[in-house]
Amino acid sequence: MKFLKWLFVTLIIAAVTHGALLYFGPSLIMSMAMGRISSAAGVNTMLAPPRPTAQNNTIVRSSPDLLYNVCVYDISQKPLRISAEVPPGTYWSVSFYDLNTNNYRVINDGQATAGAVLLVLMKAGSTAPPPAGAEIITSPTERGIVLFRTLINDESRLTEIDAARRLAKCAPL
Amino acid sequence: MKTLLKWLAALVVGVALGAGSLWYMVFKANPAPMITVGIWHMNPLAGSAASDPYSRLYIAITSILALNKSETIYFEAKTDNEGGRLSSACDYTLTGPPPAARWWSVTAYGDNDMLIPTESARYSASAAGATTNADGNVEIALTPAGDGPNGIATGNGNFTLLLRLYQPAEDVAAAPETAPLFTLKKGACRA
């Protein structure tokens, strides 16, 4: 009978561990990734790391064919203003990830036809007035990551593409 | 003291059991509805908010910051046609028509899912630089140093291939299981 009691206790602990890691695992992993990135650039500022190599990559499965810009955001206090030029003639996208790793919005170069984007990232229920001409994006969580991808579709254009992607900015509104 | 030890034992065994069963569910039982095309496997829920929790955890561990499938499709290969783990102890060749997408790339990652450090730094082959044969097919050599046509360096150890299709053709995005993808041929192996 005592054995059954301890077996029951052990199974309860196992079930709680399984469920807790399953439920909180993605946000824990995302928080760790955000911590690594923000330790280099801070929060609500744009980081433009160099092209991924075996020597410098910190995120699993980075593509060596892309240039990434990344902004770790925290919009608990203020919305985030995001602006970028769209480099011509190559694939470009800006994607938004919440704290649970969900990719809740993507805008690519085919959609950003004006050649530039001005976005305001807000939490649900925010009443801050956005700047004129800005597109509002609502984040499901107060923290997350905005990730720009710019494809190096021609090695001879690397300098030009790199310069264009470095114009991307993010800052509290 | 005896009771304390029993609680401690229950805690250690319980946590190990819980973590182990989760690892089994995420990586072995594979509850995610994976799509398979030859050696390639893809999770159609990658990057989506609707991912089931096991799938979401799998993606968070292996492919954090993935895009959803309308933007990019990711096919992963860890094993050859016989189910053997891809290893730099063997040479391989990928062959097939260029995938139907605005852009494609094949990248090799080490066991830690990071780019493989080699002298040649040939991490990937892509639509930008890959040459096409007269028959319209692309041939990609997978060797330790990245020698051979459109070569990718596989370094020293097990590796995983990731095939990215950026803005895939509509029919591929709608039915990735029908996509004509690169096939793998195993070459010479070293002891």
Contacts between the chains, C-beta under 8 A, distances in Angstrom:
chain1	res1	chain2	res2	distance
A	6	B	6	6.1
A	6	B	10	5.8
A	9	B	7	7.9
A	9	B	10	4.8
A	9	B	14	7.3
A	10	B	10	4.6
A	10	B	13	5.2
A	10	B	14	4.6
A	10	B	17	6.9
A	11	B	14	7.2
A	11	B	17	7.6
A	12	B	14	7.2
A	13	B	10	6.1
A	13	B	11	5.9
A	13	B	13	7.8
A	13	B	14	2.6
A	13	B	15	6.4
A	13	B	17	7.8
A	13	B	18	6.8
A	14	B	13	7.8
A	14	B	14	4.5
A	14	B	15	7.4
A	14	B	17	3.8
A	14	B	18	4.0
A	14	B	21	6.8
A	15	B	18	6.6
A	16	B	14	7.8
A	16	B	18	6.8
A	17	B	14	6.4
A	17	B	15	4.9
A	17	B	17	7.5
A	17	B	18	2.7
A	17	B	19	5.9
A	17	B	22	7.7
A	18	B	18	4.0
A	18	B	19	7.5
A	18	B	21	5.5
A	18	B	22	4.9
A	19	B	18	7.9
A	21	B	18	7.1
A	21	B	19	6.4
A	21	B	22	5.3
A	21	B	57	7.8
A	22	B	22	5.9
A	22	B	53	5.2
A	22	B	54	7.0
A	22	B	57	6.1
A	23	B	53	6.9
A	25	B	57	4.7
A	25	B	60	6.4
A	25	B	61	7.7
A	26	B	56	5.3
A	26	B	57	5.8
A	26	B	60	4.1
A	29	B	60	4.5
A	29	B	61	6.5
A	29	B	64	6.2
A	30	B	60	6.8
A	30	B	64	6.9
A	33	B	64	5.8
A	33	B	65	7.5
A	52	B	115	6.4
A	53	B	115	6.4
A	53	B	121	6.6
A	53	B	123	7.7
A	54	B	114	6.8
A	54	B	115	4.2
A	54	B	116	6.1
A	54	B	117	3.7
A	54	B	118	7.5
A	54	B	121	7.0
A	54	B	123	7.3
A	55	B	117	6.8
A	57	B	114	5.6
A	57	B	115	5.4
A	59	B	64	6.8
A	59	B	65	6.7
A	60	B	62	6.7
A	60	B	63	7.2
A	60	B	64	6.5
A	60	B	109	7.7
A	60	B	112	7.7
A	60	B	113	3.9
A	60	B	114	6.5
A	61	B	62	7.2
A	61	B	63	5.7
A	61	B	107	7.7
A	61	B	109	5.8
A	61	B	113	5.4
A	61	B	114	7.9
A	61	B	162	6.0
A	62	B	114	8.0
A	62	B	115	6.9
A	63	B	105	6.6
A	63	B	107	6.2
A	63	B	124	7.3
A	63	B	164	6.6
A	64	B	107	6.5
A	64	B	115	6.2
A	64	B	123	4.1
A	64	B	124	5.4
A	65	B	105	5.1
A	65	B	107	7.7
A	65	B	124	5.9
A	65	B	126	5.3
A	65	B	128	7.1
A	91	B	102	6.4
A	91	B	103	5.5
A	91	B	166	5.5
A	91	B	167	7.0
A	93	B	67	7.3
A	93	B	71	6.5
A	95	B	65	7.7
A	95	B	67	5.9
A	95	B	71	7.5
A	97	B	65	6.0
A	100	B	56	7.1
A	101	B	56	6.5
A	101	B	59	6.7
A	101	B	60	4.7
A	101	B	64	5.9
A	101	B	65	7.6
A	102	B	47	7.9
A	102	B	48	7.4
A	102	B	49	4.2
A	102	B	51	7.6
A	102	B	56	7.8
A	103	B	47	4.1
A	103	B	48	7.0
A	103	B	49	7.4
A	103	B	65	7.8
A	103	B	66	6.8
A	103	B	67	6.0
A	103	B	68	5.4
A	104	B	49	5.9
A	106	B	67	6.3
A	106	B	68	6.8
A	106	B	71	5.1
A	108	B	71	6.6
A	108	B	167	7.2
A	110	B	167	7.7
A	140	B	49	7.9
A	145	B	65	6.7
A	147	B	65	5.7
A	151	B	103	6.1
A	151	B	166	7.1
A	152	B	128	7.2
A	153	B	103	6.8
A	153	B	127	7.7
A	153	B	128	5.2
A	154	B	128	6.3
A	155	B	128	7.2
A	155	B	129	7.3
